């Protein structure tokens, strides 16, 4: 498998997990707002938000590495 194809699949899978994380975060926030705020629900929303931020950073780093990384990586 060519290196560019492998890198592209890694980026697409990261974006897919980012979208799933975003949907989960929005769902948790809406559920918390509609059913009432409790300490447990707040902790779940904060945890999802932190994981969403980590996923965002991972996606941005992979896209940056793919677009601006060294050209020697294509031979691997």
MMTF fields as JSON, N, C-alpha, C and O atoms, coordinates in Angstrom:
{
  "mmtfVersion": "1.0.0",
  "mmtfProducer": "UNKNOWN",
  "numBonds": 303,
  "numAtoms": 304,
  "numGroups": 76,
  "numChains": 1,
  "numModels": 1,
  "chainsPerModel": [1],
  "groupsPerChain": [76],
  "chainIdList": ["A"],
  "bondAtomList": [4, 2, 8, 6, 12, 10, 16, 14, 20, 18, 24, 22, 28, 26, 32, 30, 36, 34, 40, 38, 44, 42, 48, 46, 52, 50, 56, 54, 60, 58, 64, 62, 68, 66, 72, 70, 76, 74, 80, 78, 84, 82, 88, 86, 92, 90, 96, 94, 100, 98, 104, 102, 108, 106, 112, 110, 116, 114, 120, 118, 124, 122, 128, 126, 132, 130, 136, 134, 140, 138, 144, 142, 148, 146, 152, 150, 156, 154, 160, 158, 164, 162, 168, 166, 172, 170, 176, 174, 180, 178, 184, 182, 188, 186, 192, 190, 196, 194, 200, 198, 204, 202, 208, 206, 212, 210, 216, 214, 220, 218, 224, 222, 228, 226, 232, 230, 236, 234, 240, 238, 244, 242, 248, 246, 252, 250, 256, 254, 260, 258, 264, 262, 268, 266, 272, 270, 276, 274, 280, 278, 284, 282, 288, 286, 292, 290, 296, 294, 300, 298],
  "bondOrderList": [1, 1, 1, 1, 1, 1, 1, 1, 1, 1, 1, 1, 1, 1, 1, 1, 1, 1, 1, 1, 1, 1, 1, 1, 1, 1, 1, 1, 1, 1, 1, 1, 1, 1, 1, 1, 1, 1, 1, 1, 1, 1, 1, 1, 1, 1, 1, 1, 1, 1, 1, 1, 1, 1, 1, 1, 1, 1, 1, 1, 1, 1, 1, 1, 1, 1, 1, 1, 1, 1, 1, 1, 1, 1, 1],
  "groupList": [{"groupName": "UNK", "atomNameList": ["N", "CA", "C", "O"], "elementList": ["N", "C", "C", "O"], "formalChargeList": [0, 0, 0, 0], "bondAtomList": [1, 0, 2, 1, 3, 2], "bondOrderList": [1, 1, 2], "singleLetterCode": "X", "chemCompType": "L-PEPTIDE LINKING"}],
  "groupTypeList": [0, 0, 0, 0, 0, 0, 0, 0, 0, 0, 0, 0, 0, 0, 0, 0, 0, 0, 0, 0, 0, 0, 0, 0, 0, 0, 0, 0, 0, 0, 0, 0, 0, 0, 0, 0, 0, 0, 0, 0, 0, 0, 0, 0, 0, 0, 0, 0, 0, 0, 0, 0, 0, 0, 0, 0, 0, 0, 0, 0, 0, 0, 0, 0, 0, 0, 0, 0, 0, 0, 0, 0, 0, 0, 0, 0],
  "groupIdList": [1, 2, 3, 4, 5, 6, 7, 8, 9, 10, 11, 12, 13, 14, 15, 16, 17, 18, 19, 20, 21, 22, 23, 24, 25, 26, 27, 28, 29, 30, 31, 32, 33, 34, 35, 36, 37, 38, 39, 40, 41, 42, 43, 44, 45, 46, 47, 48, 49, 50, 51, 52, 53, 54, 55, 56, 57, 58, 59, 60, 61, 62, 63, 64, 65, 66, 67, 68, 69, 70, 71, 72, 73, 74, 75, 76],
  "secStructList": [7, 7, 2, 2, 2, 2, 2, 2, 2, 2, 2, 2, 2, 2, 2, 2, 2, 2, 2, 2, 2, 2, 2, 2, 2, 2, 2, 2, 2, 2, 2, 2, 2, 2, 2, 7, 7, 7, 2, 2, 2, 2, 2, 2, 2, 2, 2, 2, 2, 2, 2, 2, 2, 2, 2, 2, 2, 2, 2, 2, 2, 2, 2, 2, 2, 2, 2, 2, 1, 7, 4, 4, 4, 4, 4, 7],
  "xCoordList": [0.846, 0.0, 0.9, 1.822, 0.642, 1.457, 1.33, 0.304, 2.383, 2.405, 1.334, 0.715, 1.112, 0.116, -1.276, -2.089, -1.558, -2.867, -3.028, -4.093, -1.986, -2.018, -2.211, -3.002, -1.488, -1.645, -3.045, -3.623, -3.587, -4.932, -5.97, -6.896, -5.825, -6.763, -6.679, -7.699, -5.483, -5.337, -6.029, -6.655, -5.925, -6.582, -8.098, -8.813, -8.588, -10.033, -10.587, -11.659, -9.878, -10.366, -10.343, -11.239, -9.343, -9.309, -10.468, -11.09, -10.755, -11.882, -13.199, -14.091, -13.327, -14.531, -14.728, -15.832, -13.67, -13.782, -14.051, -14.728, -13.535, -13.814, -15.303, -15.911, -15.878, -17.31, -18.149, -19.12, -17.778, -18.503, -18.396, -19.383, -17.213, -17.03, -17.853, -18.395, -17.95, -18.749, -20.226, -20.915, -20.711, -22.12, -22.411, -23.451, -21.502, -21.684, -21.693, -22.497, -20.806, -20.762, -22.034, -22.596, -22.495, -23.733, -24.921, -25.772, -24.977, -26.064, -26.049, -27.102, -24.88, -24.791, -25.175, -25.843, -24.753, -25.112, -26.616, -27.23, -27.211, -28.671, -29.423, -30.398, -28.982, -29.627, -29.522, -30.479, -28.363, -28.167, -29.043, -29.617, -29.149, -29.975, -31.45, -32.173, -31.9, -33.326, -33.787, -34.942, -32.906, -33.332, -32.885, -33.24, -32.145, -31.73, -30.261, -29.711, -29.654, -28.224, -27.95, -28.479, -27.132, -26.673, -25.154, -24.549, -24.552, -23.104, -22.569, -21.567, -23.232, -22.776, -22.851, -21.915, -23.959, -24.119, -23.094, -22.566, -22.825, -21.832, -20.451, -19.712, -20.102, -18.805, -18.711, -17.65, -19.797, -19.806, -19.587, -18.81, -20.26, -20.11, -18.69, -18.107, -18.136, -16.758, -15.781, -14.853, -15.973, -15.117, -15.216, -14.2, -16.423, -16.596, -15.97, -15.399, -16.081, -15.476, -13.961, -13.344, -13.36, -11.911, -11.465, -10.452, -12.209, -11.856, -12.06, -11.31, -13.052, -13.29, -12.108, -11.686, -11.579, -10.415, -9.195, -8.449, -8.985, -7.853, -8.004, -7.034, -9.203, -9.431, -9.188, -8.645, -9.576, -9.355, -7.861, -7.417, -7.102, -5.656, -5.015, -4.129, -5.45, -4.908, -5.197, -4.312, -6.416, -6.788, -5.967, -5.455, -5.838, -5.08, -3.62, -3.026, -3.035, -1.639, -1.456, -0.481, -2.375, -2.252, -2.406, -1.679, -3.345, -3.523, -2.302, -1.835, -1.785, -0.594, 0.593, 1.321, 0.791, 1.897, 1.728, 2.705, 0.492, 0.239, 0.515, 1.094, 0.1, 0.254, 1.656, 2.18, 2.261, 3.529, 4.681, 5.761, 4.48, 5.548, 6.657, 6.541, 7.721, 8.852, 8.471, 7.679, 9.029, 8.707, 9.372, 9.024, 10.315, 10.969, 10.041, 10.306, 8.963, 8.014, 7.238, 6.687, 7.178, 6.418, 7.056, 6.377, 8.335, 9.028, 8.828, 9.105, 8.361, 8.21, 6.98, 6.707],
  "yCoordList": [-1.164, 0.0, 1.237, 1.33, 2.177, 3.4, 4.189, 4.142, 4.902, 5.651, 6.74, 6.973, 7.406, 8.486, 7.938, 8.603, 6.735, 6.124, 5.744, 5.944, 5.203, 4.833, 6.059, 6.035, 7.132, 8.374, 8.947, 9.46, 8.865, 9.382, 8.607, 9.201, 7.288, 6.481, 6.814, 6.829, 7.078, 7.464, 8.787, 8.958, 9.718, 11.012, 10.849, 11.428, 10.064, 9.857, 9.174, 9.544, 8.189, 7.512, 8.453, 8.391, 9.321, 10.294, 11.28, 11.627, 11.729, 12.639, 11.952, 12.572, 10.671, 9.911, 9.848, 10.085, 9.534, 9.479, 10.854, 10.963, 11.912, 13.263, 13.589, 14.199, 13.183, 13.416, 12.644, 13.176, 11.39, 10.597, 11.267, 11.335, 11.76, 12.454, 13.725, 14.048, 14.448, 15.672, 15.365, 16.055, 14.338, 13.944, 13.498, 13.846, 12.737, 12.296, 13.482, 13.521, 14.449, 15.636, 16.453, 16.873, 16.684, 17.449, 16.713, 17.329, 15.399, 14.612, 14.676, 14.816, 14.577, 14.637, 16.004, 16.112, 17.051, 18.406, 18.616, 19.142, 18.214, 18.363, 17.535, 18.008, 16.31, 15.451, 16.077, 16.054, 16.629, 17.259, 18.493, 18.72, 19.279, 20.49, 20.131, 20.744, 19.133, 18.796, 18.051, 18.186, 17.27, 16.455, 17.02, 16.471, 18.063, 18.67, 18.421, 17.373, 19.387, 19.344, 18.639, 19.033, 17.608, 16.938, 16.855, 17.117, 16.495, 16.407, 15.332, 15.547, 14.179, 13.087, 13.481, 13.241, 14.081, 14.501, 15.578, 15.593, 16.463, 17.496, 16.883, 17.309, 15.899, 15.233, 14.501, 14.495, 13.892, 13.207, 14.21, 13.951, 15.339, 16.367, 16.926, 17.138, 17.163, 17.665, 16.631, 16.993, 15.353, 14.296, 14.189, 14.041, 14.262, 14.226, 15.448, 15.347, 16.601, 17.808, 17.686, 18.073, 17.152, 16.977, 15.965, 16.172, 14.882, 13.912, 14.514, 14.198, 15.368, 16.058, 16.973, 17.044, 17.671, 18.524, 17.71, 18.114, 16.572, 15.705, 15.191, 15.186, 14.761, 14.302, 15.418, 15.169, 16.632, 17.771, 18.001, 18.22, 17.953, 18.155, 17.05, 17.325, 15.816, 14.699, 14.876, 14.674, 15.247, 15.439, 16.565, 16.416, 17.682, 18.819, 18.44, 18.804, 17.709, 17.303, 16.367, 16.502, 15.418, 14.492, 15.202, 14.907, 16.132, 16.879, 17.748, 17.823, 18.4, 19.235, 18.394, 18.781, 17.221, 16.349, 15.847, 15.713, 15.572, 15.083, 16.165, 15.887, 17.4, 18.48, 19.073, 19.401, 19.21, 19.94, 19.098, 19.632, 17.789, 16.924, 16.758, 17.2, 16.122, 15.947, 14.996, 14.072, 15.231, 14.42, 13.035, 12.151, 12.842, 11.555, 10.5, 9.305, 10.921, 9.981, 9.207, 8.151, 9.7, 9.048, 7.737, 6.875, 7.585, 6.374, 5.22, 4.072, 5.498, 4.445, 3.625, 2.695],
  "zCoordList": [0.0, 0.0, 0.0, 0.81, -0.891, -0.928, 0.378, 1.056, 0.702, 1.962, 1.988, 3.026, 0.859, 0.854, 1.125, 1.765, 0.647, 0.874, 2.337, 2.922, 2.921, 4.334, 5.213, 6.156, 4.905, 5.669, 5.503, 6.461, 4.307, 4.061, 4.864, 5.417, 4.932, 5.714, 7.198, 7.886, 7.694, 9.098, 9.368, 10.415, 8.441, 8.615, 8.564, 9.381, 7.612, 7.488, 8.733, 9.211, 9.261, 10.465, 11.664, 12.507, 11.759, 12.844, 12.732, 13.736, 11.521, 11.32, 11.66, 12.239, 11.303, 11.637, 13.15, 13.64, 13.891, 15.353, 15.936, 16.958, 15.309, 15.756, 15.587, 16.466, 14.463, 14.229, 15.242, 15.78, 15.503, 16.507, 17.877, 18.61, 18.226, 19.503, 19.587, 20.644, 18.48, 18.447, 18.638, 19.389, 17.965, 18.112, 19.549, 20.108, 20.137, 21.519, 22.474, 23.405, 22.253, 23.111, 22.991, 24.003, 21.777, 21.578, 22.194, 22.836, 21.997, 22.591, 24.105, 24.728, 24.702, 26.164, 26.696, 27.725, 25.994, 26.429, 26.331, 27.26, 25.221, 25.079, 26.112, 26.696, 26.339, 27.341, 28.731, 29.504, 29.037, 30.342, 30.495, 31.56, 29.452, 29.526, 29.656, 30.44, 28.884, 28.871, 30.123, 30.524, 30.745, 31.882, 33.221, 34.265, 33.218, 34.476, 34.753, 34.413, 35.364, 35.626, 36.951, 37.99, 36.911, 38.128, 38.072, 37.033, 39.172, 39.23, 38.289, 37.607, 38.248, 37.375, 35.901, 35.138, 35.511, 34.113, 33.745, 32.633, 34.679, 34.434, 34.228, 33.34, 35.028, 34.89, 33.55, 32.927, 33.105, 31.811, 30.682, 29.763, 30.746, 29.708, 29.707, 28.643, 30.884, 30.952, 30.397, 29.674, 30.72, 30.187, 28.678, 27.999, 28.146, 26.695, 26.026, 24.94, 26.684, 26.13, 26.07, 25.078, 27.122, 27.128, 26.071, 25.404, 25.918, 24.878, 23.491, 22.567, 23.334, 22.071, 21.73, 20.576, 22.739, 22.51, 22.105, 21.213, 22.749, 22.41, 20.978, 20.219, 20.604, 19.232, 18.227, 17.15, 18.556, 17.673, 17.456, 16.329, 18.527, 18.422, 17.583, 16.775, 17.764, 16.99, 15.503, 14.671, 15.167, 13.759, 13.137, 12.028, 13.836, 13.312, 13.1, 12.085, 14.051, 13.901, 12.715, 11.976, 12.514, 11.394, 10.057, 9.109, 9.976, 8.73, 8.459, 7.323, 9.485, 9.302, 8.85, 7.936, 9.502, 9.121, 7.687, 6.951, 7.3, 5.943, 4.9, 3.85, 5.194, 4.228, 4.209, 3.145, 5.378, 5.467, 5.981, 6.235, 6.143, 6.638, 5.616, 4.472, 6.041, 5.131, 3.989, 4.176, 2.841, 1.665, 1.727, 0.945, 2.641, 2.776, 3.371, 3.24, 4.02, 4.607, 3.552, 3.859, 2.312, 1.275, 0.825, 0.268, 1.059, 0.635, 1.598, 1.251, 2.781, 3.785, 3.553, 4.312]
}
